[in-house]
Amino acid sequence: MAAALPPSGPPVDLSIHVVGSVASRRLNERYRGKPKPTNVLSFAGAGRTPEGRSDLGELVICAPLVAREAQVGGRSIRAHWAHLTVHGVLHLRGFDHECDRDARKMIAREVQILDRIGFSDPYR
């Protein structure tokens, strides 16, 4: 997770919740209007805390879906967890993939971070 953060700045708080398919589907429907599980959801934090830390937010990762996607994609589960964690943290940092230009920037950043921590390009 630290690899996806800026190299300097205040200490960062991030919560990661690992859930099953039912909880993921419920959250995805409630917050995104999509009645199906999703691999990772990100919820922005409150920003700077009174203690001077940065509350980056929360990631909710659906373990069964991550395992299934890794298997279907021929990737190790460890590599897919790393990718989705980096992906979620980048969302919390303001990256998105709603348009092609933004998606290219986000993907390039993901690939760069994953390479730095020893994982191959998940988009190949």
N, CA, C and O atoms as a Tinker XYZ file with bonds, in Angstrom:
   496  protein
     1  N      0.824000   -1.189000    0.000000    73     2
     2  CA     0.000000    0.000000    0.000000    64     1     3
     3  C      0.865000    1.249000    0.000000    63     2     4     5
     4  O      0.553000    2.219000   -0.690000    81     3
     5  N      1.945000    1.233000    0.765000    73     3     6
     6  CA     2.791000    2.427000    0.866000    64     5     7
     7  C      3.359000    2.841000   -0.485000    63     6     8     9
     8  O      3.598000    4.026000   -0.718000    81     7
     9  N      3.578000    1.883000   -1.375000    73     7    10
    10  CA     4.134000    2.199000   -2.695000    64     9    11
    11  C      3.193000    3.071000   -3.515000    63    10    12    13
    12  O      3.644000    3.762000   -4.428000    81    11
    13  N      1.906000    3.055000   -3.217000    73    11    14
    14  CA     0.933000    3.851000   -3.967000    64    13    15
    15  C      0.722000    5.238000   -3.376000    63    14    16    17
    16  O     -0.073000    6.021000   -3.895000    81    15
    17  N      1.425000    5.543000   -2.301000    73    15    18
    18  CA     1.289000    6.846000   -1.640000    64    17    19
    19  C      2.392000    7.795000   -2.080000    63    18    20    21
    20  O      3.433000    7.347000   -2.562000    81    19
    21  N      2.187000    9.083000   -1.925000    73    19    22
    22  CA     3.259000   10.029000   -2.234000    64    21    23
    23  C      4.473000    9.729000   -1.350000    63    22    24    25
    24  O      4.308000    9.246000   -0.230000    81    23
    25  N      5.696000   10.009000   -1.837000    73    23    26
    26  CA     6.900000    9.678000   -1.072000    64    25    27
    27  C      7.071000   10.463000    0.227000    63    26    28    29
    28  O      7.825000   10.050000    1.107000    81    27
    29  N      6.381000   11.582000    0.347000    73    27    30
    30  CA     6.492000   12.351000    1.588000    64    29    31
    31  C      5.105000   12.840000    1.978000    63    30    32    33
    32  O      4.171000   12.822000    1.177000    81    31
    33  N      4.996000   13.267000    3.201000    73    31    34
    34  CA     3.714000   13.751000    3.693000    64    33    35
    35  C      3.429000   13.181000    5.063000    63    34    36    37
    36  O      4.246000   12.448000    5.621000    81    35
    37  N      2.283000   13.511000    5.601000    73    35    38
    38  CA     1.949000   13.038000    6.942000    64    37    39
    39  C      1.682000   11.536000    6.948000    63    38    40    41
    40  O      1.412000   10.950000    5.899000    81    39
    41  N      1.753000   10.913000    8.111000    73    39    42
    42  CA     1.369000    9.495000    8.204000    64    41    43
    43  C     -0.065000    9.322000    7.710000    63    42    44    45
    44  O     -0.897000   10.215000    7.868000    81    43
    45  N     -0.345000    8.171000    7.114000    73    43    46
    46  CA    -1.640000    7.924000    6.482000    64    45    47
    47  C     -2.353000    6.766000    7.168000    63    46    48    49
    48  O     -1.751000    5.732000    7.458000    81    47
    49  N     -3.636000    6.954000    7.420000    73    47    50
    50  CA    -4.494000    5.883000    7.928000    64    49    51
    51  C     -5.346000    5.378000    6.771000    63    50    52    53
    52  O     -5.943000    6.162000    6.034000    81    51
    53  N     -5.393000    4.050000    6.623000    73    51    54
    54  CA    -6.193000    3.411000    5.594000    64    53    55
    55  C     -6.777000    2.144000    6.201000    63    54    56    57
    56  O     -6.056000    1.356000    6.813000    81    55
    57  N     -8.069000    1.948000    6.035000    73    55    58
    58  CA    -8.716000    0.723000    6.481000    64    57    59
    59  C     -8.972000   -0.154000    5.267000    63    58    60    61
    60  O     -9.404000    0.325000    4.219000    81    59
    61  N     -8.700000   -1.437000    5.422000    73    59    62
    62  CA    -9.002000   -2.397000    4.368000    64    61    63
    63  C     -9.916000   -3.445000    4.967000    63    62    64    65
    64  O     -9.573000   -4.107000    5.947000    81    63
    65  N    -11.088000   -3.585000    4.361000    73    63    66
    66  CA   -12.075000   -4.563000    4.813000    64    65    67
    67  C    -12.163000   -5.652000    3.755000    63    66    68    69
    68  O    -12.340000   -5.367000    2.571000    81    67
    69  N    -12.038000   -6.890000    4.187000    73    67    70
    70  CA   -12.155000   -8.027000    3.291000    64    69    71
    71  C    -13.541000   -8.621000    3.515000    63    70    72    73
    72  O    -13.899000   -8.990000    4.634000    81    71
    73  N    -14.316000   -8.709000    2.436000    73    71    74
    74  CA   -15.704000   -9.149000    2.541000    64    73    75
    75  C    -15.986000  -10.276000    1.556000    63    74    76    77
    76  O    -15.186000  -10.573000    0.669000    81    75
    77  N    -17.155000  -10.896000    1.744000    73    75    78
    78  CA   -17.640000  -11.914000    0.823000    64    77    79
    79  C    -18.466000  -11.286000   -0.280000    63    78    80    81
    80  O    -18.644000  -10.069000   -0.336000    81    79
    81  N    -18.965000  -12.143000   -1.154000    73    79    82
    82  CA   -19.725000  -11.680000   -2.323000    64    81    83
    83  C    -21.027000  -10.975000   -1.967000    63    82    84    85
    84  O    -21.402000   -9.998000   -2.615000    81    83
    85  N    -21.720000  -11.465000   -0.938000    73    83    86
    86  CA   -23.009000  -10.862000   -0.566000    64    85    87
    87  C    -22.798000   -9.428000   -0.066000    63    86    88    89
    88  O    -23.503000   -8.512000   -0.489000    81    87
    89  N    -21.841000   -9.240000    0.820000    73    87    90
    90  CA   -21.575000   -7.895000    1.343000    64    89    91
    91  C    -21.093000   -6.968000    0.228000    63    90    92    93
    92  O    -21.488000   -5.804000    0.172000    81    91
    93  N    -20.246000   -7.481000   -0.653000    73    91    94
    94  CA   -19.759000   -6.662000   -1.766000    64    93    95
    95  C    -20.908000   -6.239000   -2.674000    63    94    96    97
    96  O    -20.981000   -5.081000   -3.086000    81    95
    97  N    -21.804000   -7.173000   -2.987000    73    95    98
    98  CA   -22.952000   -6.849000   -3.830000    64    97    99
    99  C    -23.815000   -5.776000   -3.178000    63    98   100   101
   100  O    -24.237000   -4.828000   -3.841000    81    99
   101  N    -24.077000   -5.919000   -1.890000    73    99   102
   102  CA   -24.914000   -4.942000   -1.180000    64   101   103
   103  C    -24.290000   -3.547000   -1.207000    63   102   104   105
   104  O    -24.969000   -2.557000   -1.479000    81   103
   105  N    -23.001000   -3.484000   -0.924000    73   103   106
   106  CA   -22.315000   -2.187000   -0.920000    64   105   107
   107  C    -22.260000   -1.583000   -2.328000    63   106   108   109
   108  O    -22.480000   -0.386000   -2.513000    81   107
   109  N    -21.967000   -2.423000   -3.302000    73   107   110
   110  CA   -21.884000   -1.937000   -4.680000    64   109   111
   111  C    -23.241000   -1.424000   -5.162000    63   110   112   113
   112  O    -23.315000   -0.425000   -5.876000    81   111
   113  N    -24.303000   -2.107000   -4.772000    73   111   114
   114  CA   -25.643000   -1.646000   -5.157000    64   113   115
   115  C    -25.992000   -0.348000   -4.441000    63   114   116   117
   116  O    -26.522000    0.582000   -5.048000    81   115
   117  N    -25.695000   -0.293000   -3.164000    73   115   118
   118  CA   -26.044000    0.898000   -2.378000    64   117   119
   119  C    -25.285000    2.144000   -2.836000    63   118   120   121
   120  O    -25.871000    3.219000   -2.962000    81   119
   121  N    -23.991000    2.000000   -3.081000    73   119   122
   122  CA   -23.172000    3.181000   -3.364000    64   121   123
   123  C    -22.919000    3.444000   -4.845000    63   122   124   125
   124  O    -22.570000    4.562000   -5.224000    81   123
   125  N    -23.093000    2.419000   -5.688000    73   123   126
   126  CA   -22.834000    2.617000   -7.116000    64   125   127
   127  C    -24.018000    2.244000   -7.995000    63   126   128   129
   128  O    -23.976000    2.418000   -9.213000    81   127
   129  N    -25.085000    1.726000   -7.367000    73   127   130
   130  CA   -26.265000    1.364000   -8.138000    64   129   131
   131  C    -26.098000    0.131000   -9.002000    63   130   132   133
   132  O    -26.858000   -0.078000   -9.947000    81   131
   133  N    -25.102000   -0.689000   -8.683000    73   131   134
   134  CA   -24.822000   -1.893000   -9.472000    64   133   135
   135  C    -25.050000   -3.128000   -8.599000    63   134   136   137
   136  O    -24.280000   -3.379000   -7.672000    81   135
   137  N    -26.108000   -3.905000   -8.890000    73   135   138
   138  CA   -26.477000   -5.032000   -8.032000    64   137   139
   139  C    -25.666000   -6.301000   -8.284000    63   138   140   141
   140  O    -26.223000   -7.360000   -8.576000    81   139
   141  N    -24.352000   -6.180000   -8.167000    73   139   142
   142  CA   -23.460000   -7.331000   -8.309000    64   141   143
   143  C    -22.206000   -7.056000   -7.492000    63   142   144   145
   144  O    -21.866000   -5.898000   -7.245000    81   143
   145  N    -21.517000   -8.113000   -7.071000    73   143   146
   146  CA   -20.280000   -7.879000   -6.321000    64   145   147
   147  C    -19.232000   -7.220000   -7.221000    63   146   148   149
   148  O    -19.269000   -7.358000   -8.444000    81   147
   149  N    -18.321000   -6.519000   -6.605000    73   147   150
   150  CA   -17.205000   -5.911000   -7.338000    64   149   151
   151  C    -15.921000   -6.230000   -6.582000    63   150   152   153
   152  O    -15.954000   -6.504000   -5.382000    81   151
   153  N    -14.811000   -6.194000   -7.270000    73   151   154
   154  CA   -13.560000   -6.603000   -6.634000    64   153   155
   155  C    -13.083000   -5.623000   -5.564000    63   154   156   157
   156  O    -12.632000   -6.050000   -4.501000    81   155
   157  N    -13.175000   -4.319000   -5.825000    73   155   158
   158  CA   -12.731000   -3.343000   -4.820000    64   157   159
   159  C    -13.607000   -2.101000   -4.878000    63   158   160   161
   160  O    -13.933000   -1.598000   -5.953000    81   159
   161  N    -13.974000   -1.628000   -3.719000    73   159   162
   162  CA   -14.673000   -0.351000   -3.567000    64   161   163
   163  C    -13.782000    0.555000   -2.733000    63   162   164   165
   164  O    -13.088000    0.087000   -1.830000    81   163
   165  N    -13.798000    1.826000   -3.026000    73   163   166
   166  CA   -13.016000    2.781000   -2.234000    64   165   167
   167  C    -13.937000    3.872000   -1.712000    63   166   168   169
   168  O    -14.803000    4.380000   -2.424000    81   167
   169  N    -13.726000    4.214000   -0.454000    73   167   170
   170  CA   -14.520000    5.251000    0.213000    64   169   171
   171  C    -13.549000    6.265000    0.803000    63   170   172   173
   172  O    -12.727000    5.929000    1.656000    81   171
   173  N    -13.652000    7.492000    0.348000    73   171   174
   174  CA   -12.733000    8.547000    0.788000    64   173   175
   175  C    -12.845000    8.794000    2.287000    63   174   176   177
   176  O    -13.918000    8.692000    2.880000    81   175
   177  N    -11.709000    9.118000    2.872000    73   175   178
   178  CA   -11.653000    9.415000    4.303000    64   177   179
   179  C    -11.945000   10.875000    4.595000    63   178   180   181
   180  O    -12.303000   11.653000    3.710000    81   179
   181  N    -11.783000   11.215000    5.845000    73   179   182
   182  CA   -12.121000   12.557000    6.326000    64   181   183
   183  C    -11.019000   13.586000    6.087000    63   182   184   185
   184  O    -11.211000   14.770000    6.365000    81   183
   185  N     -9.884000   13.155000    5.582000    73   183   186
   186  CA    -8.779000   14.096000    5.391000    64   185   187
   187  C     -7.878000   14.140000    6.610000    63   186   188   189
   188  O     -7.608000   13.110000    7.228000    81   187
   189  N     -7.424000   15.304000    6.949000    73   187   190
   190  CA    -6.479000   15.476000    8.063000    64   189   191
   191  C     -7.187000   15.266000    9.396000    63   190   192   193
   192  O     -8.260000   15.817000    9.639000    81   191
   193  N     -6.562000   14.452000   10.261000    73   191   194
   194  CA    -7.114000   14.216000   11.596000    64   193   195
   195  C     -6.536000   15.227000   12.578000    63   194   196   197
   196  O     -5.535000   15.872000   12.267000    81   195
   197  N     -7.137000   15.381000   13.752000    73   195   198
   198  CA    -6.593000   16.307000   14.749000    64   197   199
   199  C     -5.160000   15.946000   15.170000    63   198   200   201
   200  O     -4.406000   16.806000   15.626000    81   199
   201  N     -4.797000   14.676000   15.014000    73   199   202
   202  CA    -3.441000   14.231000   15.382000    64   201   203
   203  C     -2.424000   14.520000   14.280000    63   202   204   205
   204  O     -1.238000   14.229000   14.442000    81   203
   205  N     -2.877000   15.088000   13.161000    73   203   206
   206  CA    -1.966000   15.417000   12.072000    64   205   207
   207  C     -1.784000   14.293000   11.059000    63   206   208   209
   208  O     -0.967000   14.416000   10.146000    81   207
   209  N     -2.517000   13.219000   11.199000    73   207   210
   210  CA    -2.460000   12.121000   10.240000    64   209   211
   211  C     -3.414000   12.413000    9.091000    63   210   212   213
   212  O     -4.257000   13.305000    9.186000    81   211
   213  N     -3.283000   11.679000    8.034000    73   211   214
   214  CA    -4.195000   11.797000    6.903000    64   213   215
   215  C     -5.092000   10.563000    6.869000    63   214   216   217
   216  O     -4.607000    9.444000    6.704000    81   215
   217  N     -6.397000   10.767000    7.025000    73   215   218
   218  CA    -7.361000    9.670000    6.923000    64   217   219
   219  C     -7.679000    9.494000    5.445000    63   218   220   221
   220  O     -8.555000   10.168000    4.904000    81   219
   221  N     -6.960000    8.581000    4.797000    73   219   222
   222  CA    -7.109000    8.381000    3.357000    64   221   223
   223  C     -8.466000    7.781000    3.023000    63   222   224   225
   224  O     -9.086000    8.165000    2.032000    81   223
   225  N     -8.935000    6.839000    3.844000    73   223   226
   226  CA   -10.241000    6.245000    3.600000    64   225   227
   227  C    -10.258000    4.754000    3.829000    63   226   228   229
   228  O     -9.477000    4.210000    4.609000    81   227
   229  N    -11.185000    4.098000    3.116000    73   227   230
   230  CA   -11.391000    2.664000    3.286000    64   229   231
   231  C    -11.448000    1.973000    1.935000    63   230   232   233
   232  O    -11.992000    2.504000    0.967000    81   231
   233  N    -10.874000    0.779000    1.890000    73   231   234
   234  CA   -11.041000   -0.110000    0.749000    64   233   235
   235  C    -11.856000   -1.295000    1.214000    63   234   236   237
   236  O    -11.652000   -1.800000    2.318000    81   235
   237  N    -12.771000   -1.741000    0.384000    73   235   238
   238  CA   -13.535000   -2.953000    0.646000    64   237   239
   239  C    -13.221000   -3.899000   -0.507000    63   238   240   241
   240  O    -13.562000   -3.628000   -1.659000    81   239
   241  N    -12.571000   -5.008000   -0.183000    73   239   242
   242  CA   -12.127000   -5.949000   -1.210000    64   241   243
   243  C    -12.886000   -7.263000   -1.047000    63   242   244   245
   244  O    -12.963000   -7.823000    0.047000    81   243
   245  N    -13.436000   -7.737000   -2.145000    73   243   246
   246  CA   -14.237000   -8.963000   -2.157000    64   245   247
   247  C    -13.322000  -10.166000   -2.430000    63   246   248   249
   248  O    -12.927000  -10.402000   -3.572000    81   247
   249  N    -12.992000  -10.914000   -1.386000    73   247   250
   250  CA   -12.039000  -12.019000   -1.490000    64   249   251
   251  C    -12.445000  -13.089000   -2.508000    63   250   252   253
   252  O    -11.606000  -13.495000   -3.313000    81   251
   253  N    -13.702000  -13.566000   -2.505000    73   251   254
   254  CA   -14.038000  -14.597000   -3.493000    64   253   255
   255  C    -13.904000  -14.112000   -4.940000    63   254   256   257
   256  O    -13.492000  -14.874000   -5.814000    81   255
   257  N    -14.245000  -12.870000   -5.186000    73   255   258
   258  CA   -14.138000  -12.335000   -6.543000    64   257   259
   259  C    -12.676000  -12.155000   -6.940000    63   258   260   261
   260  O    -12.309000  -12.418000   -8.085000    81   259
   261  N    -11.847000  -11.715000   -6.014000    73   259   262
   262  CA   -10.416000  -11.570000   -6.291000    64   261   263
   263  C     -9.823000  -12.927000   -6.665000    63   262   264   265
   264  O     -9.061000  -13.034000   -7.625000    81   263
   265  N    -10.176000  -13.958000   -5.906000    73   263   266
   266  CA    -9.665000  -15.301000   -6.190000    64   265   267
   267  C    -10.127000  -15.786000   -7.566000    63   266   268   269
   268  O     -9.334000  -16.337000   -8.329000    81   267
   269  N    -11.392000  -15.585000   -7.878000    73   267   270
   270  CA   -11.949000  -16.017000   -9.164000    64   269   271
   271  C    -11.287000  -15.264000  -10.320000    63   270   272   273
   272  O    -10.911000  -15.873000  -11.322000    81   271
   273  N    -11.144000  -13.946000  -10.184000    73   271   274
   274  CA   -10.521000  -13.151000  -11.240000    64   273   275
   275  C     -9.063000  -13.566000  -11.461000    63   274   276   277
   276  O     -8.605000  -13.644000  -12.601000    81   275
   277  N     -8.346000  -13.828000  -10.385000    73   275   278
   278  CA    -6.949000  -14.245000  -10.507000    64   277   279
   279  C     -6.860000  -15.564000  -11.274000    63   278   280   281
   280  O     -6.024000  -15.722000  -12.163000    81   279
   281  N     -7.726000  -16.500000  -10.920000    73   279   282
   282  CA    -7.717000  -17.801000  -11.588000    64   281   283
   283  C     -8.062000  -17.662000  -13.069000    63   282   284   285
   284  O     -7.364000  -18.206000  -13.924000    81   283
   285  N     -9.130000  -16.941000  -13.371000    73   283   286
   286  CA    -9.555000  -16.755000  -14.765000    64   285   287
   287  C     -8.478000  -16.020000  -15.564000    63   286   288   289
   288  O     -8.240000  -16.336000  -16.730000    81   287
   289  N     -7.839000  -15.052000  -14.941000    73   287   290
   290  CA    -6.821000  -14.264000  -15.621000    64   289   291
   291  C     -5.447000  -14.901000  -15.654000    63   290   292   293
   292  O     -4.527000  -14.347000  -16.256000    81   291
   293  N     -5.285000  -16.059000  -15.018000    73   291   294
   294  CA    -4.001000  -16.736000  -15.011000    64   293   295
   295  C     -2.930000  -16.011000  -14.219000    63   294   296   297
   296  O     -1.743000  -16.116000  -14.526000    81   295
   297  N     -3.350000  -15.278000  -13.201000    73   295   298
   298  CA    -2.404000  -14.520000  -12.358000    64   297   299
   299  C     -2.366000  -15.144000  -10.981000    63   298   300   301
   300  O     -3.292000  -15.847000  -10.577000    81   299
   301  N     -1.308000  -14.885000  -10.278000    73   299   302
   302  CA    -1.267000  -15.361000   -8.895000    64   301   303
   303  C     -2.237000  -14.522000   -8.069000    63   302   304   305
   304  O     -2.463000  -13.347000   -8.360000    81   303
   305  N     -2.792000  -15.127000   -7.062000    73   303   306
   306  CA    -3.723000  -14.389000   -6.205000    64   305   307
   307  C     -2.992000  -13.243000   -5.504000    63   306   308   309
   308  O     -3.566000  -12.176000   -5.282000    81   307
   309  N     -1.747000  -13.467000   -5.164000    73   307   310
   310  CA    -0.935000  -12.422000   -4.509000    64   309   311
   311  C     -0.785000  -11.200000   -5.424000    63   310   312   313
   312  O     -0.914000  -10.059000   -4.980000    81   311
   313  N     -0.512000  -11.457000   -6.700000    73   311   314
   314  CA    -0.357000  -10.358000   -7.663000    64   313   315
   315  C     -1.674000   -9.612000   -7.852000    63   314   316   317
   316  O     -1.684000   -8.387000   -7.976000    81   315
   317  N     -2.781000  -10.346000   -7.873000    73   315   318
   318  CA    -4.072000   -9.681000   -8.074000    64   317   319
   319  C     -4.461000   -8.858000   -6.841000    63   318   320   321
   320  O     -5.011000   -7.764000   -6.975000    81   319
   321  N     -4.181000   -9.376000   -5.648000    73   319   322
   322  CA    -4.427000   -8.594000   -4.423000    64   321   323
   323  C     -3.600000   -7.313000   -4.448000    63   322   324   325
   324  O     -4.099000   -6.239000   -4.113000    81   323
   325  N     -2.342000   -7.430000   -4.844000    73   323   326
   326  CA    -1.480000   -6.236000   -4.917000    64   325   327
   327  C     -2.065000   -5.228000   -5.895000    63   326   328   329
   328  O     -2.136000   -4.035000   -5.597000    81   327
   329  N     -2.485000   -5.708000   -7.067000    73   327   330
   330  CA    -3.036000   -4.815000   -8.075000    64   329   331
   331  C     -4.281000   -4.101000   -7.559000    63   330   332   333
   332  O     -4.400000   -2.884000   -7.698000    81   331
   333  N     -5.201000   -4.845000   -6.970000    73   331   334
   334  CA    -6.445000   -4.220000   -6.525000    64   333   335
   335  C     -6.233000   -3.275000   -5.350000    63   334   336   337
   336  O     -6.950000   -2.283000   -5.213000    81   335
   337  N     -5.265000   -3.571000   -4.511000    73   335   338
   338  CA    -4.953000   -2.654000   -3.413000    64   337   339
   339  C     -4.384000   -1.352000   -3.961000    63   338   340   341
   340  O     -4.795000   -0.268000   -3.549000    81   339
   341  N     -3.443000   -1.459000   -4.886000    73   339   342
   342  CA    -2.884000   -0.262000   -5.526000    64   341   343
   343  C     -3.990000    0.502000   -6.256000    63   342   344   345
   344  O     -4.076000    1.726000   -6.150000    81   343
   345  N     -4.822000   -0.210000   -6.986000    73   343   346
   346  CA    -5.922000    0.408000   -7.730000    64   345   347
   347  C     -6.840000    1.202000   -6.790000    63   346   348   349
   348  O     -7.195000    2.347000   -7.073000    81   347
   349  N     -7.215000    0.579000   -5.674000    73   347   350
   350  CA    -8.092000    1.246000   -4.710000    64   349   351
   351  C     -7.441000    2.469000   -4.078000    63   350   352   353
   352  O     -8.085000    3.506000   -3.918000    81   351
   353  N     -6.170000    2.350000   -3.720000    73   351   354
   354  CA    -5.462000    3.492000   -3.115000    64   353   355
   355  C     -5.383000    4.643000   -4.115000    63   354   356   357
   356  O     -5.550000    5.803000   -3.740000    81   355
   357  N     -5.132000    4.331000   -5.371000    73   355   358
   358  CA    -5.090000    5.405000   -6.374000    64   357   359
   359  C     -6.451000    6.087000   -6.506000    63   358   360   361
   360  O     -6.516000    7.302000   -6.691000    81   359
   361  N     -7.532000    5.321000   -6.414000    73   359   362
   362  CA    -8.855000    5.954000   -6.407000    64   361   363
   363  C     -8.969000    6.922000   -5.233000    63   362   364   365
   364  O     -9.480000    8.030000   -5.389000    81   363
   365  N     -8.497000    6.509000   -4.066000    73   363   366
   366  CA    -8.570000    7.373000   -2.880000    64   365   367
   367  C     -7.700000    8.611000   -3.038000    63   366   368   369
   368  O     -7.948000    9.635000   -2.401000    81   367
   369  N     -6.688000    8.520000   -3.880000    73   367   370
   370  CA    -5.822000    9.668000   -4.139000    64   369   371
   371  C     -6.345000   10.541000   -5.273000    63   370   372   373
   372  O     -5.697000   11.518000   -5.649000    81   371
   373  N     -7.517000   10.200000   -5.826000    73   371   374
   374  CA    -8.129000   11.055000   -6.830000    64   373   375
   375  C     -8.038000   10.561000   -8.261000    63   374   376   377
   376  O     -8.554000   11.214000   -9.167000    81   375
   377  N     -7.399000    9.431000   -8.485000    73   375   378
   378  CA    -7.337000    8.883000   -9.836000    64   377   379
   379  C     -8.674000    8.219000  -10.170000    63   378   380   381
   380  O     -9.361000    7.712000   -9.283000    81   379
   381  N     -9.037000    8.225000  -11.457000    73   379   382
   382  CA   -10.204000    7.455000  -11.873000    64   381   383
   383  C     -9.998000    6.980000  -13.305000    63   382   384   385
   384  O     -8.993000    7.296000  -13.942000    81   383
   385  N    -10.960000    6.223000  -13.792000    73   383   386
   386  CA   -10.858000    5.669000  -15.140000    64   385   387
   387  C    -12.177000    5.829000  -15.881000    63   386   388   389
   388  O    -12.586000    4.954000  -16.643000    81   387
   389  N    -12.836000    6.959000  -15.646000    73   387   390
   390  CA   -14.130000    7.224000  -16.283000    64   389   391
   391  C    -13.998000    7.626000  -17.747000    63   390   392   393
   392  O    -14.897000    7.355000  -18.543000    81   391
   393  N    -12.910000    8.256000  -18.105000    73   391   394
   394  CA   -12.684000    8.586000  -19.512000    64   393   395
   395  C    -11.338000    7.992000  -19.928000    63   394   396   397
   396  O    -10.500000    7.678000  -19.083000    81   395
   397  N    -11.144000    7.843000  -21.235000    73   395   398
   398  CA    -9.938000    7.176000  -21.745000    64   397   399
   399  C     -8.647000    7.834000  -21.272000    63   398   400   401
   400  O     -7.703000    7.145000  -20.884000    81   399
   401  N     -8.605000    9.152000  -21.301000    73   399   402
   402  CA    -7.380000    9.859000  -20.908000    64   401   403
   403  C     -7.040000    9.590000  -19.448000    63   402   404   405
   404  O     -5.887000    9.318000  -19.114000    81   403
   405  N     -8.050000    9.668000  -18.574000    73   403   406
   406  CA    -7.826000    9.413000  -17.151000    64   405   407
   407  C     -7.473000    7.950000  -16.915000    63   406   408   409
   408  O     -6.632000    7.639000  -16.071000    81   407
   409  N     -8.110000    7.057000  -17.656000    73   407   410
   410  CA    -7.820000    5.626000  -17.518000    64   409   411
   411  C     -6.369000    5.339000  -17.894000    63   410   412   413
   412  O     -5.694000    4.575000  -17.204000    81   411
   413  N     -5.886000    5.937000  -18.970000    73   411   414
   414  CA    -4.488000    5.731000  -19.372000    64   413   415
   415  C     -3.526000    6.206000  -18.283000    63   414   416   417
   416  O     -2.527000    5.543000  -18.002000    81   415
   417  N     -3.825000    7.351000  -17.673000    73   415   418
   418  CA    -2.964000    7.875000  -16.606000    64   417   419
   419  C     -2.974000    6.935000  -15.389000    63   418   420   421
   420  O     -1.931000    6.649000  -14.802000    81   419
   421  N     -4.170000    6.464000  -15.028000    73   419   422
   422  CA    -4.281000    5.596000  -13.864000    64   421   423
   423  C     -3.590000    4.259000  -14.116000    63   422   424   425
   424  O     -2.863000    3.758000  -13.258000    81   423
   425  N     -3.817000    3.691000  -15.281000    73   423   426
   426  CA    -3.189000    2.412000  -15.613000    64   425   427
   427  C     -1.670000    2.545000  -15.618000    63   426   428   429
   428  O     -0.970000    1.680000  -15.092000    81   427
   429  N     -1.159000    3.613000  -16.205000    73   427   430
   430  CA     0.293000    3.820000  -16.238000    64   429   431
   431  C      0.858000    3.902000  -14.823000    63   430   432   433
   432  O      1.918000    3.342000  -14.541000    81   431
   433  N      0.161000    4.588000  -13.949000    73   431   434
   434  CA     0.617000    4.714000  -12.558000    64   433   435
   435  C      0.566000    3.359000  -11.850000    63   434   436   437
   436  O      1.493000    3.005000  -11.123000    81   435
   437  N     -0.519000    2.599000  -12.060000    73   435   438
   438  CA    -0.625000    1.258000  -11.467000    64   437   439
   439  C      0.538000    0.376000  -11.910000    63   438   440   441
   440  O      1.188000   -0.267000  -11.085000    81   439
   441  N      0.793000    0.351000  -13.210000    73   439   442
   442  CA     1.861000   -0.491000  -13.757000    64   441   443
   443  C      3.206000   -0.084000  -13.174000    63   442   444   445
   444  O      4.019000   -0.942000  -12.830000    81   443
   445  N      3.445000    1.213000  -13.061000    73   443   446
   446  CA     4.701000    1.716000  -12.513000    64   445   447
   447  C      4.870000    1.276000  -11.049000    63   446   448   449
   448  O      5.940000    0.806000  -10.662000    81   447
   449  N      3.838000    1.425000  -10.260000    73   447   450
   450  CA     3.900000    1.048000   -8.840000    64   449   451
   451  C      4.073000   -0.455000   -8.699000    63   450   452   453
   452  O      4.912000   -0.917000   -7.925000    81   451
   453  N      3.289000   -1.214000   -9.438000    73   451   454
   454  CA     3.383000   -2.678000   -9.338000    64   453   455
   455  C      4.760000   -3.170000   -9.758000    63   454   456   457
   456  O      5.303000   -4.084000   -9.138000    81   455
   457  N      5.327000   -2.583000  -10.793000    73   455   458
   458  CA     6.675000   -2.956000  -11.221000    64   457   459
   459  C      7.683000   -2.679000  -10.105000    63   458   460   461
   460  O      8.570000   -3.491000   -9.839000    81   459
   461  N      7.536000   -1.539000   -9.466000    73   459   462
   462  CA     8.455000   -1.150000   -8.396000    64   461   463
   463  C      8.416000   -2.131000   -7.222000    63   462   464   465
   464  O      9.419000   -2.306000   -6.530000    81   463
   465  N      7.265000   -2.771000   -6.994000    73   463   466
   466  CA     7.169000   -3.705000   -5.871000    64   465   467
   467  C      7.233000   -5.177000   -6.321000    63   466   468   469
   468  O      6.955000   -6.091000   -5.544000    81   467
   469  N      7.607000   -5.379000   -7.593000    73   467   470
   470  CA     7.902000   -6.730000   -8.052000    64   469   471
   471  C      6.790000   -7.497000   -8.729000    63   470   472   473
   472  O      6.844000   -8.725000   -8.801000    81   471
   473  N      5.775000   -6.799000   -9.230000    73   471   474
   474  CA     4.669000   -7.475000   -9.926000    64   473   475
   475  C      4.608000   -7.011000  -11.375000    63   474   476   477
   476  O      4.888000   -5.852000  -11.683000    81   475
   477  N      4.241000   -7.925000  -12.251000    73   475   478
   478  CA     4.175000   -7.608000  -13.678000    64   477   479
   479  C      2.914000   -6.814000  -14.007000    63   478   480   481
   480  O      1.998000   -6.689000  -13.193000    81   479
   481  N      2.901000   -6.290000  -15.211000    73   479   482
   482  CA     1.791000   -5.481000  -15.719000    64   481   483
   483  C      0.507000   -6.329000  -15.736000    63   482   484   485
   484  O      0.447000   -7.317000  -16.468000    81   483
   485  N     -0.512000   -5.971000  -14.953000    73   483   486
   486  CA    -1.733000   -6.777000  -14.906000    64   485   487
   487  C     -2.610000   -6.616000  -16.147000    63   486   488   489
   488  O     -3.578000   -7.357000  -16.316000    81   487
   489  N     -2.287000   -5.668000  -17.004000    73   487   490
   490  CA    -3.107000   -5.414000  -18.176000    64   489   491
   491  C     -2.590000   -6.118000  -19.418000    63   490   492   493
   492  O     -3.183000   -5.992000  -20.490000    81   491
   493  N     -1.494000   -6.859000  -19.293000    73   491   494
   494  CA    -0.957000   -7.601000  -20.449000    64   493   495
   495  C     -1.539000   -8.983000  -20.494000    63   494   496
   496  O     -1.213000   -9.761000  -21.390000    81   495
